[in-house]
């Protein structure tokens, strides 16, 4: 019961975190593992559980979302659906590999998040550093990665969308919508998996949705630097713990 209460609180925080800066999976993954499931089951359960919150977040901030010049939102939708589904199928087809990859995936996502949050210089709004074709390829691989693991996809999309000339606020709203699209195809596959722990998924979904709505409304007001620092710190701690307990 204590673990489930901690899970609900963590999921609420994850919902806010995903809406604002991304990195919610860093919170839900260890919280779900705390309830007794392995890393692969926790990843699949987290993907399913965070999906309703992503719908809430994307719908709440939809008016701020924008499509980059030369690349329609419809095209990004299709790319994200295909890539997310492919990543989910790869995960289900390689059950023994994922447990060994998790520490490296979290390390990669944490390093990427830290780089994008504190070291990468985004181009001025309206100035594109990626062509529509290059951005399409980038979004496809982001979607595959998102369907397979999901940690850090918000940062990856923020980087790609801002490099196409979108302002940070518009890129943030667009990535919230696209994250839901990526997970939609993954969830459509994962719901048939025995690795979904439905009680924990329900608790996580309610908590994350509860946090996602105000998180989307706070997108313009909150101090994102503190949130990003918290994500990086959590990612580092999770990386150390996963390497320590790796099989």
Secondary structure, DSSP 8 states (H G I E B T S, - for coil): -HHHHHHHHHHHHHHHHHHHTS-THHHHHHHHHHTT--HHHHHHHHHHHHHHHHHHHHHHTGGG----TT--HHHHHHHHHHHHHHHHHHHHH-HHHHHHHHHHHHHHHHHHHHIIIII-----TT--SS-HHHHHHHHHHHHHHHHHT-TTHHHHHHHHHHHTT--HHHHHHHHHHHHHHHHHHHHHHHTT-TT--HHHHHHHHHHHHHHHHHHHHGGGTS-HHHHHHHHHHHHHHHHHHHHHH--
